[in-house]
């Protein structure tokens, strides 16, 4: 390989030497000395050149010759002395630091200053205030949280989430350099690692047990800090946004993965919602779950499963909403609970008895059948003589003979029609038509137990009434607050005017809800309005 030749016009004496720490003080005048300053910054110039000792080829004698560059006038007339001293002496200059040297010094002192400041900041009493990215929310601050998290003070509460907080600056430095990529990205950051569960998310589960569970078919556990942004100031932590939900639910790839998982999961794993003191409507599990891809409630959200699949209620109680619309208001039967969020369960005593009073004896409307248990009914019918005696006493009869005569007459009238107690019981239990008419016009005909209930007769001869199961939770994957909808007429959302079958499920449709909950309706349609991401498996839901 050949050596590269220097350019013909290269002048070694004029080379600026950029790697040197010092430059000639006359550089700004364009008259730098040939040797330049020493490494220590001392001027080494004594003359305008450095004379060179040359030997004559003819005589063999040596002499000093001027070596001044042509740019500065070439060889001088006087020439160097016999000792090799330049004949054109110049006064020494004041060398200056090169740009490279200045940058090096500046960087050095900046690093030293930064180290001093950091050392001071990482030392008491400034350490905690310095490393904190901001004030934490109310629920993650204060003595109550410190006590629950098992730490000793509010400052040490950092260790409840940040496992390296108990260490010193060296531990913090290691944690900062080897921490999860998602953690370094910042709270609530989006990106390819947005949903990956990290070590700090595991700390969340120490207090929020089971909150990493969202749905059995979810492709992976979702990062807590991916949606919940801490250190944003005191007060309530900012709620997750719809865009964070849409990263999965508006992502075809994520929903396809969830659908594939749903097909491989046993159906029992989907029975994770349990309602305390309520009767939920059990809708069948769909093949791939709720994996529709959509942008918002008003745009793309699927119809509720009840309407989408035309589901029917399986309650054995026979009820006709249309027939009960006459003379009754909705709140005559549907009473709000103390919170106003839900309605109290329907019961015969509270909601039906005031109209359907079970007056089986037209001549004695005060005598009413017991409700709820066929065995109690049989015991009541077998005690009819005593029942009529008590009724006589309530009517003002006191003499025993008068009481006995009254009771005998009532029983004789019944046995003329039903022969005996067995026939009367059969008529009461199994009749599905008109049985008797109450004298009180405000009350309806008593038409037998089978008119409303499913009744069968057991081997022991006692009638069996299938207990009705009236659901009072219909949209199990969402929530609804009746108290916030009191300004809307019930019939505007619940289309019951044409409902004649018990199997009709008269909850609003998605289209009905979107009339208000949409940009056009002006009512919020955020995911959190109806849904909660955290569905803790096995926990009771009210």
ZIVEN-V592703 format. One line per field, one symbol per residue. phi: phi as a letter, one per 30 degrees, with the letter a starting at -180 (. if undefined). burial: I if it has 9 or more other ideal C-beta (glycine too) atoms within 8 Angstrom, else O. A space follows every 10 residues. Layout:
# ZIVEN-V592703
phi = ???
burial = ???
This chain:
# ZIVEN-V592703
phi = .ddddddecd cddcddhddd dbbddcddci bddddidded jcdcdcbdbc ecdbcdddci dcadbdbddd dcjiddddid ddcicddbdb ddccecdddd dddddddddd dddddddddd ddcdcceddd dddldddedc bjdddddddi ccbddddedd ccdddddced dddddddcdd eddddjdidc kdcecddcdd ddddddccdi ddccaeceea dcddddcccc icjdiddede cddddddcdc cedddddddd dddccddddd cccbcdibcd dcdddddcic cdcacaddbj dddeeeddch dbdcddddbb dddcddibce ddcccddedi dccdddbddd bcddccchdd cddbdddbdd cjaddddddd ddceeddddd dddddjdbdd dddddddddd ddddddccia dddddddddc dcbdcacddd ddccedcjdd dccdcbcddd iddccdddcc dbbccdcbbb cdddbddcde ddccdcdcdc cdddccdddd ddddecdaed dicebddddc cbddcddidd cd
burial = OOOOOOOOOO OOOOOOOOOI OIIIIIIOOO OIIIOIIOOO IOIIIOIIIO IOIOOIOOOO OOOIIIIIIO OOOOOIOOII OOOOIIIIII OOIOIOIIOI IIOOIOOOOO OOOOOOOIIO IIOOOIIOOO IIOOOOIOOI IOOOIIOOIO IOOOOIIIII IIIIIOOOIO IIOIIOOOII OIIOOOIIIO OOOIIIIIII IIIIIOOIOI IIIOOIIIOO OIIIIIIIII IIOOOOIOOI OOOIIIIIIO IOOIIIIIIO IIOOIOOOOI OIIOIOOIII IOIOOOOOIO IOIIOIIIOO IIOIIIIOIO IOIOIIIOOI IIOIOOOOOI OOIIIIIOOI OIIOOIOIOI IIIOOIIIII IIOIIOIOOI OOOIOIIIOI IOOIOOIIIO IIIOOOIOOO OIIIOIIOOI IOIIIOOOOO OOIIIIIIII IOOOIIOIOO OOIOOIIIII IOIOIOIOOO OIIIIIOOOI IIIIIIOOOO OIIOOOOOOO IOIIOIOOIO OIOIIOIOII OIIIOOIIOO IOOOIOOOII IOIOIIOOOO OO
